[in-house]
Amino acid sequence: MTDEHPPERDLAPATTCVYLLVYHHGPITPTRLSKLSGYSRRHVHRCLARLVDAGLVEPDSDPADRRQTTYESTDFDDR
């Protein structure tokens, strides 16, 4: 497995795109993910929910604004 791709999972292309953006740019907000990916914020939130359920990303409160949530990839090498 390389650092350029998520672990072997059955992910839709948009979800993989969002994962790679989180992996390379995280911690990152859904708004920023939407701008980078070109997907709507609603679609980004759906992708993030799938990634959280799969254990590939973790949500956290943004230290600059506790109302905002940021996402960061998890260490999947230990799985």
C-alpha positions, 0 to 999 in steps of 0.5 A: 500500500502506498501513501497516495491511496486510501486503504483497500476499501470499496469507496465511490470515486467522489468519496475517494477524492474527498479522502485524498483531500483530507489526507493531503490537506487535513485538518480541513473543513467541509467548506474548504473540501467543497471548494477544493473538490468542486462538490457541493457541501451537502455531497462532501458531508455525505462523503465524510460520513462514509469516511468516518463510518469506515474509520478513515477520517476523524472529526474534531472541533476547529480550535479557531472556531469551536462551531466549525468541525475539521476532519483529519485522516486516521492512521490506517497502517495499524488496521 
